[in-house]
Amino acid sequence: MSEPGVNIGPDEVLKRLPHRYPFLLVDRAEDYREGESIVGIKCVAASEPHFPGHFPENPVMPGVLIIEALAQTGALLMSKTLNADISRTVIYFIGVDKARFRKPVRPGDVLEMPVSIVKQSRGIFKFEGEARVNGVKVADATFSATSAPKED
């Protein structure tokens, strides 16, 4: 069995991703392996702004936000692998090839999001990711991203 990867705390997440509340959807990460994989962690809170409208008396995290959380996990993997300076570089989510939603995600759940790099070519990263709650797959997707210099 290989050695566990590096854990990434909230402070480093903020240094590596430009997102902020209410759109930052990765709290921390575990098992970062440079150029290979990472596991993003998102603690789903009842106070998040989408829950009162999605849905009253039956709060469910919107699927698009689960995909965004996976994409942010991929961006964190990409940012750390490239050692990108987010003051000068932006990582763009450029596509979703496949996405499936299997179970609802509710307040109090902890999303564990293993994301792996499937391919890297000409500055484009292709990822596979899953979202799990208590070890049960709730969603999965393949998606891609690229980076570019930040425009002034």
N, CA, C and O atoms as a GROMACS GRO file, in nm:
protein
  608
    1MET      N    1   0.085  -0.119   0.000
    1MET     CA    2   0.000   0.000   0.000
    1MET      C    3   0.089   0.125   0.000
    1MET      O    4   0.190   0.130   0.070
    2SER      N    5   0.050   0.224  -0.079
    2SER     CA    6   0.132   0.345  -0.090
    2SER      C    7   0.110   0.435   0.032
    2SER      O    8   0.011   0.423   0.104
    3GLU      N    9   0.204   0.525   0.052
    3GLU     CA   10   0.196   0.622   0.160
    3GLU      C   11   0.078   0.716   0.137
    3GLU      O   12   0.046   0.747   0.022
    4PRO      N   13   0.013   0.761   0.244
    4PRO     CA   14  -0.096   0.858   0.226
    4PRO      C   15  -0.043   0.989   0.171
    4PRO      O   16   0.072   1.026   0.194
    5GLY      N   17  -0.129   1.059   0.098
    5GLY     CA   18  -0.090   1.187   0.042
    5GLY      C   19  -0.097   1.298   0.145
    5GLY      O   20  -0.122   1.273   0.263
    6VAL      N   21  -0.076   1.420   0.101
    6VAL     CA   22  -0.072   1.539   0.186
    6VAL      C   23  -0.213   1.590   0.211
    6VAL      O   24  -0.298   1.586   0.122
    7ASN      N   25  -0.237   1.638   0.333
    7ASN     CA   26  -0.364   1.703   0.365
    7ASN      C   27  -0.350   1.853   0.342
    7ASN      O   28  -0.243   1.911   0.362
    8ILE      N   29  -0.459   1.915   0.300
    8ILE     CA   30  -0.461   2.059   0.271
    8ILE      C   31  -0.567   2.122   0.360
    8ILE      O   32  -0.685   2.086   0.353
    9GLY      N   33  -0.525   2.217   0.443
    9GLY     CA   34  -0.617   2.282   0.536
    9GLY      C   35  -0.690   2.400   0.474
    9GLY      O   36  -0.661   2.438   0.360
   10PRO      N   37  -0.783   2.457   0.548
   10PRO     CA   38  -0.864   2.569   0.497
   10PRO      C   39  -0.780   2.689   0.452
   10PRO      O   40  -0.815   2.754   0.354
   11ASP      N   41  -0.672   2.719   0.522
   11ASP     CA   42  -0.589   2.835   0.484
   11ASP      C   43  -0.529   2.816   0.346
   11ASP      O   44  -0.526   2.910   0.265
   12GLU      N   45  -0.480   2.695   0.317
   12GLU     CA   46  -0.422   2.671   0.185
   12GLU      C   47  -0.529   2.667   0.077
   12GLU      O   48  -0.505   2.711  -0.035
   13VAL      N   49  -0.648   2.616   0.111
   13VAL     CA   50  -0.759   2.618   0.014
   13VAL      C   51  -0.783   2.763  -0.030
   13VAL      O   52  -0.798   2.790  -0.149
   14LEU      N   53  -0.786   2.854   0.067
   14LEU     CA   54  -0.809   2.996   0.035
   14LEU      C   55  -0.696   3.056  -0.046
   14LEU      O   56  -0.718   3.149  -0.124
   15LYS      N   57  -0.575   3.006  -0.031
   15LYS     CA   58  -0.461   3.055  -0.110
   15LYS      C   59  -0.462   3.000  -0.252
   15LYS      O   60  -0.408   3.062  -0.343
   16ARG      N   61  -0.525   2.883  -0.272
   16ARG     CA   62  -0.519   2.815  -0.401
   16ARG      C   63  -0.644   2.832  -0.486
   16ARG      O   64  -0.640   2.810  -0.607
   17LEU      N   65  -0.756   2.872  -0.424
   17LEU     CA   66  -0.881   2.893  -0.498
   17LEU      C   67  -0.927   3.037  -0.481
   17LEU      O   68  -0.914   3.094  -0.373
   18PRO      N   69  -0.981   3.098  -0.587
   18PRO     CA   70  -1.027   3.236  -0.576
   18PRO      C   71  -1.167   3.249  -0.514
   18PRO      O   72  -1.209   3.359  -0.480
   19HIS      N   73  -1.238   3.139  -0.500
   19HIS     CA   74  -1.376   3.141  -0.451
   19HIS      C   75  -1.383   3.179  -0.303
   19HIS      O   76  -1.291   3.151  -0.226
   20ARG      N   77  -1.492   3.243  -0.266
   20ARG     CA   78  -1.518   3.280  -0.128
   20ARG      C   79  -1.666   3.255  -0.099
   20ARG      O   80  -1.746   3.236  -0.191
   21TYR      N   81  -1.701   3.255   0.032
   21TYR     CA   82  -1.840   3.235   0.070
   21TYR      C   83  -1.928   3.335  -0.004
   21TYR      O   84  -1.891   3.452  -0.015
   22PRO      N   85  -2.041   3.294  -0.054
   22PRO     CA   86  -2.105   3.164  -0.038
   22PRO      C   87  -2.073   3.063  -0.148
   22PRO      O   88  -2.137   2.959  -0.156
   23PHE      N   89  -1.973   3.094  -0.232
   23PHE     CA   90  -1.947   3.005  -0.345
   23PHE      C   91  -1.826   2.914  -0.327
   23PHE      O   92  -1.798   2.832  -0.415
   24LEU      N   93  -1.754   2.926  -0.218
   24LEU     CA   94  -1.644   2.833  -0.191
   24LEU      C   95  -1.706   2.704  -0.140
   24LEU      O   96  -1.770   2.703  -0.035
   25LEU      N   97  -1.686   2.595  -0.212
   25LEU     CA   98  -1.754   2.469  -0.183
   25LEU      C   99  -1.657   2.357  -0.146
   25LEU      O  100  -1.692   2.239  -0.151
   26VAL      N  101  -1.534   2.394  -0.108
   26VAL     CA  102  -1.436   2.297  -0.057
   26VAL      C  103  -1.381   2.354   0.073
   26VAL      O  104  -1.325   2.464   0.074
   27ASP      N  105  -1.398   2.280   0.183
   27ASP     CA  106  -1.349   2.327   0.313
   27ASP      C  107  -1.203   2.291   0.335
   27ASP      O  108  -1.126   2.369   0.391
   28ARG      N  109  -1.166   2.171   0.291
   28ARG     CA  110  -1.030   2.122   0.308
   28ARG      C  111  -1.013   2.004   0.214
   28ARG      O  112  -1.107   1.966   0.144
   29ALA      N  113  -0.894   1.946   0.211
   29ALA     CA  114  -0.871   1.831   0.123
   29ALA      C  115  -0.775   1.734   0.191
   29ALA      O  116  -0.696   1.771   0.278
   30GLU      N  117  -0.785   1.610   0.150
   30GLU     CA  118  -0.701   1.503   0.204
   30GLU      C  119  -0.636   1.428   0.089
   30GLU      O  120  -0.683   1.431  -0.025
   31ASP      N  121  -0.529   1.360   0.122
   31ASP     CA  122  -0.465   1.265   0.032
   31ASP      C  123  -0.429   1.325  -0.105
   31ASP      O  124  -0.447   1.261  -0.209
   32TYR      N  125  -0.377   1.451  -0.103
   32TYR     CA  126  -0.329   1.512  -0.227
   32TYR      C  127  -0.207   1.436  -0.277
   32TYR      O  128  -0.111   1.413  -0.202
   33ARG      N  129  -0.212   1.398  -0.403
   33ARG     CA  130  -0.099   1.333  -0.470
   33ARG      C  131  -0.071   1.412  -0.597
   33ARG      O  132  -0.151   1.413  -0.691
   34GLU      N  133   0.044   1.478  -0.599
   34GLU     CA  134   0.079   1.570  -0.708
   34GLU      C  135   0.060   1.505  -0.845
   34GLU      O  136   0.113   1.398  -0.873
   35GLY      N  137  -0.017   1.576  -0.929
   35GLY     CA  138  -0.039   1.531  -1.066
   35GLY      C  139  -0.126   1.408  -1.080
   35GLY      O  140  -0.139   1.353  -1.189
   36GLU      N  141  -0.187   1.364  -0.969
   36GLU     CA  142  -0.267   1.241  -0.972
   36GLU      C  143  -0.408   1.259  -0.917
   36GLU      O  144  -0.506   1.246  -0.991
   37SER      N  145  -0.418   1.288  -0.785
   37SER     CA  146  -0.550   1.284  -0.722
   37SER      C  147  -0.555   1.364  -0.592
   37SER      O  148  -0.453   1.410  -0.540
   38ILE      N  149  -0.677   1.378  -0.543
   38ILE     CA  150  -0.704   1.452  -0.419
   38ILE      C  151  -0.842   1.409  -0.372
   38ILE      O  152  -0.922   1.358  -0.450
   39VAL      N  153  -0.871   1.431  -0.244
   39VAL     CA  154  -1.006   1.409  -0.190
   39VAL      C  155  -1.050   1.539  -0.125
   39VAL      O  156  -0.999   1.577  -0.020
   40GLY      N  157  -1.145   1.609  -0.189
   40GLY     CA  158  -1.200   1.732  -0.132
   40GLY      C  159  -1.302   1.699  -0.026
   40GLY      O  160  -1.370   1.597  -0.034
   41ILE      N  161  -1.314   1.787   0.075
   41ILE     CA  162  -1.411   1.770   0.183
   41ILE      C  163  -1.497   1.895   0.190
   41ILE      O  164  -1.447   2.007   0.193
   42LYS      N  165  -1.628   1.874   0.192
   42LYS     CA  166  -1.725   1.985   0.204
   42LYS      C  167  -1.825   1.948   0.312
   42LYS      O  168  -1.899   1.851   0.298
   43CYS      N  169  -1.828   2.026   0.420
   43CYS     CA  170  -1.926   2.006   0.526
   43CYS      C  171  -2.050   2.088   0.488
   43CYS      O  172  -2.045   2.210   0.481
   44VAL      N  173  -2.159   2.020   0.464
   44VAL     CA  174  -2.281   2.084   0.415
   44VAL      C  175  -2.358   2.140   0.535
   44VAL      O  176  -2.403   2.065   0.622
   45ALA      N  177  -2.374   2.272   0.539
   45ALA     CA  178  -2.438   2.340   0.653
   45ALA      C  179  -2.580   2.384   0.620
   45ALA      O  180  -2.610   2.425   0.508
   46ALA      N  181  -2.667   2.375   0.718
   46ALA     CA  182  -2.807   2.417   0.701
   46ALA      C  183  -2.818   2.565   0.670
   46ALA      O  184  -2.918   2.608   0.612
   47SER      N  185  -2.717   2.644   0.706
   47SER     CA  186  -2.721   2.789   0.687
   47SER      C  187  -2.683   2.832   0.545
   47SER      O  188  -2.684   2.952   0.515
   48GLU      N  189  -2.650   2.738   0.457
   48GLU     CA  190  -2.611   2.777   0.321
   48GLU      C  191  -2.729   2.841   0.248
   48GLU      O  192  -2.843   2.799   0.266
   49PRO      N  193  -2.701   2.944   0.166
   49PRO     CA  194  -2.808   3.028   0.112
   49PRO      C  195  -2.904   2.959   0.016
   49PRO      O  196  -3.013   3.012  -0.007
   50HIS      N  197  -2.870   2.846  -0.041
   50HIS     CA  198  -2.960   2.780  -0.137
   50HIS      C  199  -3.069   2.697  -0.070
   50HIS      O  200  -3.171   2.669  -0.132
   51PHE      N  201  -3.049   2.658   0.055
   51PHE     CA  202  -3.145   2.566   0.119
   51PHE      C  203  -3.285   2.622   0.141
   51PHE      O  204  -3.381   2.547   0.125
   52PRO      N  205  -3.304   2.750   0.178
   52PRO     CA  206  -3.441   2.798   0.198
   52PRO      C  207  -3.529   2.785   0.072
   52PRO      O  208  -3.651   2.770   0.082
   53GLY      N  209  -3.466   2.792  -0.046
   53GLY     CA  210  -3.543   2.783  -0.170
   53GLY      C  211  -3.532   2.649  -0.239
   53GLY      O  212  -3.600   2.626  -0.339
   54HIS      N  213  -3.447   2.560  -0.190
   54HIS     CA  214  -3.423   2.432  -0.258
   54HIS      C  215  -3.417   2.319  -0.155
   54HIS      O  216  -3.307   2.270  -0.132
   55PHE      N  217  -3.512   2.279  -0.098
   55PHE     CA  218  -3.652   2.313  -0.110
   55PHE      C  219  -3.706   2.341   0.030
   55PHE      O  220  -3.660   2.278   0.126
   56PRO      N  221  -3.802   2.434   0.044
   56PRO     CA  222  -3.857   2.460   0.177
   56PRO      C  223  -3.910   2.329   0.239
   56PRO      O  224  -3.981   2.252   0.175
   57GLU      N  225  -3.873   2.307   0.363
   57GLU     CA  226  -3.915   2.189   0.440
   57GLU      C  227  -3.858   2.057   0.389
   57GLU      O  228  -3.888   1.952   0.446
   58ASN      N  229  -3.777   2.060   0.284
   58ASN     CA  230  -3.709   1.940   0.234
   58ASN      C  231  -3.577   1.982   0.170
   58ASN      O  232  -3.559   1.967   0.049
   59PRO      N  233  -3.483   2.036   0.251
   59PRO     CA  234  -3.360   2.093   0.193
   59PRO      C  235  -3.272   1.988   0.125
   59PRO      O  236  -3.239   1.884   0.183
   60VAL      N  237  -3.237   2.017   0.000
   60VAL     CA  238  -3.151   1.930  -0.081
   60VAL      C  239  -3.048   2.019  -0.149
   60VAL      O  240  -3.082   2.122  -0.207
   61MET      N  241  -2.920   1.980  -0.142
   61MET     CA  242  -2.815   2.056  -0.210
   61MET      C  243  -2.834   2.042  -0.361
   61MET      O  244  -2.844   1.929  -0.411
   62PRO      N  245  -2.841   2.152  -0.435
   62PRO     CA  246  -2.859   2.143  -0.580
   62PRO      C  247  -2.746   2.064  -0.647
   62PRO      O  248  -2.629   2.078  -0.612
   63GLY      N  249  -2.784   1.982  -0.743
   63GLY     CA  250  -2.686   1.900  -0.816
   63GLY      C  251  -2.578   1.984  -0.880
   63GLY      O  252  -2.462   1.943  -0.883
   64VAL      N  253  -2.614   2.100  -0.933
   64VAL     CA  254  -2.512   2.184  -0.998
   64VAL      C  255  -2.406   2.229  -0.898
   64VAL      O  256  -2.290   2.249  -0.935
   65LEU      N  257  -2.444   2.244  -0.772
   65LEU     CA  258  -2.346   2.284  -0.670
   65LEU      C  259  -2.257   2.166  -0.631
   65LEU      O  260  -2.141   2.184  -0.595
   66ILE      N  261  -2.311   2.046  -0.637
   66ILE     CA  262  -2.228   1.927  -0.614
   66ILE      C  263  -2.123   1.918  -0.725
   66ILE      O  264  -2.006   1.891  -0.698
   67ILE      N  265  -2.164   1.940  -0.850
   67ILE     CA  266  -2.069   1.939  -0.961
   67ILE      C  267  -1.967   2.051  -0.945
   67ILE      O  268  -1.849   2.031  -0.971
   68GLU      N  269  -2.012   2.168  -0.902
   68GLU     CA  270  -1.919   2.279  -0.878
   68GLU      C  271  -1.819   2.244  -0.768
   68GLU      O  272  -1.702   2.278  -0.778
   69ALA      N  273  -1.865   2.176  -0.662
   69ALA     CA  274  -1.773   2.134  -0.555
   69ALA      C  275  -1.669   2.037  -0.609
   69ALA      O  276  -1.552   2.045  -0.572
   70LEU      N  277  -1.711   1.945  -0.697
   70LEU     CA  278  -1.615   1.855  -0.762
   70LEU      C  279  -1.517   1.934  -0.847
   70LEU      O  280  -1.397   1.908  -0.845
   71ALA      N  281  -1.568   2.032  -0.922
   71ALA     CA  282  -1.482   2.114  -1.009
   71ALA      C  283  -1.383   2.194  -0.925
   71ALA      O  284  -1.266   2.207  -0.963
   72GLN      N  285  -1.426   2.248  -0.812
   72GLN     CA  286  -1.335   2.322  -0.725
   72GLN      C  287  -1.229   2.229  -0.666
   72GLN      O  288  -1.114   2.269  -0.648
   73THR      N  289  -1.268   2.105  -0.636
   73THR     CA  290  -1.170   2.007  -0.589
   73THR      C  291  -1.066   1.981  -0.698
   73THR      O  292  -0.947   1.974  -0.670
   74GLY      N  293  -1.112   1.966  -0.822
   74GLY     CA  294  -1.020   1.950  -0.935
   74GLY      C  295  -0.931   2.072  -0.952
   74GLY      O  296  -0.812   2.058  -0.981
   75ALA      N  297  -0.987   2.191  -0.935
   75ALA     CA  298  -0.908   2.314  -0.947
   75ALA      C  299  -0.802   2.321  -0.838
   75ALA      O  300  -0.691   2.369  -0.861
   76LEU      N  301  -0.835   2.274  -0.718
   76LEU     CA  302  -0.738   2.270  -0.609
   76LEU      C  303  -0.623   2.175  -0.644
   76LEU      O  304  -0.506   2.207  -0.623
   77LEU      N  305  -0.657   2.058  -0.696
   77LEU     CA  306  -0.556   1.962  -0.741
   77LEU      C  307  -0.468   2.023  -0.849
   77LEU      O  308  -0.345   2.012  -0.846
   78MET      N  309  -0.531   2.088  -0.945
   78MET     CA  310  -0.459   2.149  -1.056
   78MET      C  311  -0.371   2.265  -1.007
   78MET      O  312  -0.255   2.274  -1.046
   79SER      N  313  -0.426   2.352  -0.923
   79SER     CA  314  -0.353   2.467  -0.871
   79SER      C  315  -0.228   2.424  -0.795
   79SER      O  316  -0.121   2.482  -0.814
   80LYS      N  317  -0.242   2.325  -0.710
   80LYS     CA  318  -0.127   2.279  -0.630
   80LYS      C  319  -0.026   2.206  -0.718
   80LYS      O  320   0.095   2.223  -0.701
   81THR      N  321  -0.074   2.125  -0.812
   81THR     CA  322   0.015   2.052  -0.902
   81THR      C  323   0.097   2.150  -0.986
   81THR      O  324   0.217   2.129  -1.006
   82LEU      N  325   0.033   2.256  -1.036
   82LEU     CA  326   0.102   2.356  -1.118
   82LEU      C  327   0.174   2.462  -1.034
   82LEU      O  328   0.248   2.544  -1.088
   83ASN      N  329   0.150   2.459  -0.902
   83ASN     CA  330   0.198   2.563  -0.812
   83ASN      C  331   0.159   2.701  -0.865
   83ASN      O  332   0.240   2.793  -0.871
   84ALA      N  333   0.031   2.711  -0.903
   84ALA     CA  334  -0.022   2.834  -0.963
   84ALA      C  335  -0.033   2.947  -0.860
   84ALA      O  336  -0.070   2.923  -0.745
   85ASP      N  337  -0.003   3.066  -0.902
   85ASP     CA  338  -0.021   3.186  -0.821
   85ASP      C  339  -0.156   3.245  -0.859
   85ASP      O  340  -0.170   3.302  -0.968
   86ILE      N  341  -0.258   3.231  -0.771
   86ILE     CA  342  -0.392   3.275  -0.809
   86ILE      C  343  -0.405   3.426  -0.823
   86ILE      O  344  -0.505   3.476  -0.873
   87SER      N  345  -0.304   3.501  -0.779
   87SER     CA  346  -0.309   3.645  -0.802
   87SER      C  347  -0.278   3.676  -0.949
   87SER      O  348  -0.309   3.785  -0.997
   88ARG      N  349  -0.219   3.580  -1.020
   88ARG     CA  350  -0.184   3.600  -1.161
   88ARG      C  351  -0.244   3.497  -1.255
   88ARG      O  352  -0.236   3.512  -1.376
   89THR      N  353  -0.303   3.391  -1.200
   89THR     CA  354  -0.355   3.282  -1.281
   89THR      C  355  -0.499   3.251  -1.241
   89THR      O  356  -0.533   3.254  -1.123
   90VAL      N  357  -0.581   3.221  -1.339
   90VAL     CA  358  -0.718   3.178  -1.312
   90VAL      C  359  -0.737   3.040  -1.373
   90VAL      O  360  -0.689   3.011  -1.483
   91ILE      N  361  -0.808   2.955  -1.299
   91ILE     CA  362  -0.840   2.821  -1.350
   91ILE      C  363  -0.986   2.822  -1.389
   91ILE      O  364  -1.073   2.854  -1.308
   92TYR      N  365  -1.012   2.787  -1.515
   92TYR     CA  366  -1.147   2.787  -1.568
   92TYR      C  367  -1.201   2.645  -1.581
   92TYR      O  368  -1.133   2.557  -1.636
   93PHE      N  369  -1.320   2.623  -1.532
   93PHE     CA  370  -1.396   2.501  -1.552
   93PHE      C  371  -1.449   2.510  -1.695
   93PHE      O  372  -1.523   2.603  -1.726
   94ILE      N  373  -1.413   2.416  -1.783
   94ILE     CA  374  -1.450   2.431  -1.924
   94ILE      C  375  -1.548   2.327  -1.977
   94ILE      O  376  -1.595   2.339  -2.090
   95GLY      N  377  -1.580   2.226  -1.897
   95GLY     CA  378  -1.679   2.133  -1.948
   95GLY      C  379  -1.710   2.018  -1.855
   95GLY      O  380  -1.628   1.978  -1.773
   96VAL      N  381  -1.831   1.966  -1.872
   96VAL     CA  382  -1.874   1.845  -1.802
   96VAL      C  383  -1.916   1.748  -1.911
   96VAL      O  384  -2.004   1.778  -1.992
   97ASP      N  385  -1.853   1.632  -1.913
   97ASP     CA  386  -1.888   1.532  -2.013
   97ASP      C  387  -1.997   1.439  -1.965
   97ASP      O  388  -2.086   1.401  -2.042
   98LYS      N  389  -1.990   1.402  -1.840
   98LYS     CA  390  -2.090   1.311  -1.783
   98LYS      C  391  -2.114   1.352  -1.639
   98LYS      O  392  -2.019   1.381  -1.566
   99ALA      N  393  -2.239   1.352  -1.600
   99ALA     CA  394  -2.273   1.377  -1.459
   99ALA      C  395  -2.395   1.294  -1.424
   99ALA      O  396  -2.491   1.287  -1.500
  100ARG      N  397  -2.389   1.233  -1.309
  100ARG     CA  398  -2.500   1.151  -1.260
  100ARG      C  399  -2.524   1.185  -1.114
  100ARG      O  400  -2.430   1.201  -1.036
  101PHE      N  401  -2.651   1.196  -1.078
  101PHE     CA  402  -2.690   1.223  -0.940
  101PHE      C  403  -2.765   1.100  -0.890
  101PHE      O  404  -2.861   1.055  -0.953
  102ARG      N  405  -2.720   1.047  -0.777
  102ARG     CA  406  -2.772   0.919  -0.730
  102ARG      C  407  -2.855   0.928  -0.603
  102ARG      O  408  -2.951   0.853  -0.587
  103LYS      N  409  -2.818   1.017  -0.513
  103LYS     CA  410  -2.890   1.033  -0.386
  103LYS      C  411  -2.886   1.180  -0.346
  103LYS      O  412  -2.793   1.252  -0.383
  104PRO      N  413  -2.986   1.226  -0.270
  104PRO     CA  414  -2.984   1.366  -0.226
  104PRO      C  415  -2.876   1.391  -0.121
  104PRO      O  416  -2.840   1.303  -0.044
  105VAL      N  417  -2.827   1.515  -0.122
  105VAL     CA  418  -2.731   1.562  -0.022
  105VAL      C  419  -2.805   1.665   0.062
  105VAL      O  420  -2.867   1.757   0.009
  106ARG      N  421  -2.797   1.648   0.194
  106ARG     CA  422  -2.876   1.730   0.285
  106ARG      C  423  -2.787   1.800   0.388
  106ARG      O  424  -2.671   1.762   0.407
  107PRO      N  425  -2.841   1.904   0.454
  107PRO     CA  426  -2.764   1.969   0.561
  107PRO      C  427  -2.718   1.866   0.663
  107PRO      O  428  -2.791   1.774   0.701
  108GLY      N  429  -2.593   1.884   0.707
  108GLY     CA  430  -2.534   1.791   0.802
  108GLY      C  431  -2.448   1.685   0.737
  108GLY      O  432  -2.366   1.622   0.804
  109ASP      N  433  -2.466   1.664   0.607
  109ASP     CA  434  -2.383   1.566   0.535
  109ASP      C  435  -2.242   1.621   0.517
  109ASP      O  436  -2.221   1.742   0.512
  110VAL      N  437  -2.146   1.530   0.507
  110VAL     CA  438  -2.009   1.565   0.474
  110VAL      C  439  -1.980   1.501   0.339
  110VAL      O  440  -1.979   1.379   0.326
  111LEU      N  441  -1.955   1.585   0.239
  111LEU     CA  442  -1.920   1.535   0.106
  111LEU      C  443  -1.772   1.502   0.103
  111LEU      O  444  -1.688   1.585   0.137
  112GLU      N  445  -1.741   1.382   0.063
  112GLU     CA  446  -1.603   1.340   0.036
  112GLU      C  447  -1.595   1.327  -0.115
  112GLU      O  448  -1.673   1.255  -0.176
  113MET      N  449  -1.498   1.398  -0.175
  113MET     CA  450  -1.493   1.408  -0.320
  113MET      C  451  -1.358   1.365  -0.376
  113MET      O  452  -1.271   1.449  -0.398
  114PRO      N  453  -1.340   1.235  -0.398
  114PRO     CA  454  -1.217   1.192  -0.464
  114PRO      C  455  -1.219   1.234  -0.611
  114PRO      O  456  -1.314   1.205  -0.684
  115VAL      N  457  -1.113   1.302  -0.652
  115VAL     CA  458  -1.100   1.350  -0.790
  115VAL      C  459  -0.962   1.307  -0.841
  115VAL      O  460  -0.861   1.323  -0.772
  116SER      N  461  -0.961   1.252  -0.962
  116SER     CA  462  -0.835   1.208  -1.024
  116SER      C  463  -0.817   1.274  -1.159
  116SER      O  464  -0.914   1.301  -1.230
  117ILE      N  465  -0.692   1.300  -1.193
  117ILE     CA  466  -0.660   1.348  -1.328
  117ILE      C  467  -0.656   1.227  -1.420
  117ILE      O  468  -0.581   1.132  -1.398
  118VAL      N  469  -0.739   1.232  -1.524
  118VAL     CA  470  -0.746   1.123  -1.622
  118VAL      C  471  -0.648   1.150  -1.736
  118VAL      O  472  -0.584   1.058  -1.788
  119LYS      N  473  -0.638   1.278  -1.773
  119LYS     CA  474  -0.554   1.316  -1.887
  119LYS      C  475  -0.512   1.462  -1.870
  119LYS      O  476  -0.587   1.544  -1.817
  120GLN      N  477  -0.393   1.491  -1.915
  120GLN     CA  478  -0.342   1.628  -1.915
  120GLN      C  479  -0.272   1.649  -2.049
  120GLN      O  480  -0.175   1.581  -2.080
  121SER      N  481  -0.325   1.743  -2.128
  121SER     CA  482  -0.268   1.767  -2.259
  121SER      C  483  -0.288   1.912  -2.300
  121SER      O  484  -0.398   1.966  -2.290
  122ARG      N  485  -0.182   1.976  -2.345
  122ARG     CA  486  -0.185   2.114  -2.395
  122ARG      C  487  -0.258   2.209  -2.300
  122ARG      O  488  -0.337   2.294  -2.342
  123GLY      N  489  -0.231   2.194  -2.170
  123GLY     CA  490  -0.287   2.285  -2.071
  123GLY      C  491  -0.429   2.253  -2.028
  123GLY      O  492  -0.487   2.325  -1.947
  124ILE      N  493  -0.485   2.147  -2.081
  124ILE     CA  494  -0.620   2.107  -2.043
  124ILE      C  495  -0.611   1.981  -1.955
  124ILE      O  496  -0.545   1.883  -1.991
  125PHE      N  497  -0.677   1.988  -1.841
  125PHE     CA  498  -0.683   1.875  -1.750
  125PHE      C  499  -0.822   1.813  -1.759
  125PHE      O  500  -0.923   1.883  -1.754
  126LYS      N  501  -0.827   1.681  -1.772
  126LYS     CA  502  -0.954   1.609  -1.768
  126LYS      C  503  -0.957   1.529  -1.638
  126LYS      O  504  -0.860   1.462  -1.604
  127PHE      N  505  -1.069   1.538  -1.566
  127PHE     CA  506  -1.083   1.476  -1.435
  127PHE      C  507  -1.199   1.378  -1.430
  127PHE      O  508  -1.294   1.388  -1.508
  128GLU      N  509  -1.190   1.284  -1.338
  128GLU     CA  510  -1.302   1.201  -1.296
  128GLU      C  511  -1.321   1.226  -1.148
  128GLU      O  512  -1.224   1.228  -1.072
  129GLY      N  513  -1.445   1.244  -1.107
  129GLY     CA  514  -1.470   1.268  -0.966
  129GLY      C  515  -1.599   1.204  -0.919
  129GLY      O  516  -1.691   1.180  -0.997
  130GLU      N  517  -1.603   1.178  -0.790
  130GLU     CA  518  -1.722   1.127  -0.724
  130GLU      C  519  -1.750   1.212  -0.603
  130GLU      O  520  -1.659   1.270  -0.544
  131ALA      N  521  -1.875   1.219  -0.565
  131ALA     CA  522  -1.914   1.278  -0.437
  131ALA      C  523  -1.976   1.165  -0.355
  131ALA      O  524  -2.062   1.092  -0.404
  132ARG      N  525  -1.931   1.152  -0.231
  132ARG     CA  526  -1.980   1.045  -0.143
  132ARG      C  527  -2.022   1.104  -0.009
  132ARG      O  528  -1.966   1.203   0.039
  133VAL      N  529  -2.122   1.042   0.050
  133VAL     CA  530  -2.164   1.074   0.186
  133VAL      C  531  -2.163   0.943   0.262
  133VAL      O  532  -2.230   0.848   0.224
  134ASN      N  533  -2.086   0.939   0.370
  134ASN     CA  534  -2.071   0.815   0.449
  134ASN      C  535  -2.031   0.697   0.362
  134ASN      O  536  -2.079   0.585   0.383
  135GLY      N  537  -1.945   0.721   0.265
  135GLY     CA  538  -1.896   0.615   0.179
  135GLY      C  539  -1.989   0.574   0.066
  135GLY      O  540  -1.953   0.488  -0.014
  136VAL      N  541  -2.107   0.634   0.059
  136VAL     CA  542  -2.205   0.601  -0.044
  136VAL      C  543  -2.199   0.707  -0.154
  136VAL      O  544  -2.209   0.827  -0.127
  137LYS      N  545  -2.184   0.663  -0.279
  137LYS     CA  546  -2.176   0.756  -0.392
  137LYS      C  547  -2.309   0.828  -0.410
  137LYS      O  548  -2.414   0.764  -0.422
  138VAL      N  549  -2.303   0.962  -0.412
  138VAL     CA  550  -2.424   1.042  -0.433
  138VAL      C  551  -2.423   1.110  -0.569
  138VAL      O  552  -2.529   1.149  -0.620
  139ALA      N  553  -2.304   1.124  -0.629
  139ALA     CA  554  -2.293   1.184  -0.762
  139ALA      C  555  -2.156   1.149  -0.819
  139ALA      O  556  -2.063   1.116  -0.746
  140ASP      N  557  -2.144   1.158  -0.952
  140ASP     CA  558  -2.015   1.143  -1.017
  140ASP      C  559  -2.016   1.220  -1.148
  140ASP      O  560  -2.122   1.248  -1.205
  141ALA      N  561  -1.897   1.254  -1.194
  141ALA     CA  562  -1.886   1.333  -1.317
  141ALA      C  563  -1.746   1.320  -1.376
  141ALA      O  564  -1.650   1.291  -1.304
  142THR      N  565  -1.736   1.343  -1.505
  142THR     CA  566  -1.609   1.369  -1.570
  142THR      C  567  -1.616   1.514  -1.617
  142THR      O  568  -1.719   1.559  -1.667
  143PHE      N  569  -1.507   1.586  -1.599
  143PHE     CA  570  -1.509   1.729  -1.629
  143PHE      C  571  -1.368   1.774  -1.665
  143PHE      O  572  -1.272   1.700  -1.647
  144SER      N  573  -1.357   1.896  -1.715
  144SER     CA  574  -1.227   1.946  -1.757
  144SER      C  575  -1.209   2.093  -1.718
  144SER      O  576  -1.305   2.166  -1.694
  145ALA      N  577  -1.080   2.133  -1.713
  145ALA     CA  578  -1.045   2.269  -1.675
  145ALA      C  579  -0.915   2.307  -1.743
  145ALA      O  580  -0.838   2.221  -1.788
  146THR      N  581  -0.891   2.436  -1.750
  146THR     CA  582  -0.765   2.489  -1.802
  146THR      C  583  -0.727   2.611  -1.720
  146THR      O  584  -0.806   2.659  -1.638
  147SER      N  585  -0.608   2.660  -1.741
  147SER     CA  586  -0.564   2.781  -1.670
  147SER      C  587  -0.520   2.886  -1.773
  147SER      O  588  -0.484   2.854  -1.886
  148ALA      N  589  -0.525   3.011  -1.728
  148ALA     CA  590  -0.484   3.122  -1.815
  148ALA      C  591  -0.436   3.236  -1.726
  148ALA      O  592  -0.474   3.244  -1.609
  149PRO      N  593  -0.354   3.325  -1.782
  149PRO     CA  594  -0.314   3.443  -1.704
  149PRO      C  595  -0.437   3.528  -1.671
  149PRO      O  596  -0.526   3.544  -1.754
  150LYS      N  597  -0.440   3.580  -1.551
  150LYS     CA  598  -0.551   3.668  -1.508
  150LYS      C  599  -0.542   3.799  -1.583
  150LYS      O  600  -0.434   3.858  -1.594
  151GLU      N  601  -0.656   3.844  -1.635
  151GLU     CA  602  -0.659   3.972  -1.705
  151GLU      C  603  -0.672   4.085  -1.605
  151GLU      O  604  -0.745   4.074  -1.506
  152ASP      N  605  -0.603   4.194  -1.632
  152ASP     CA  606  -0.607   4.311  -1.541
  152ASP      C  607  -0.727   4.396  -1.569
  152ASP      O  608  -0.747   4.498  -1.503
   0.00000   0.00000   0.00000
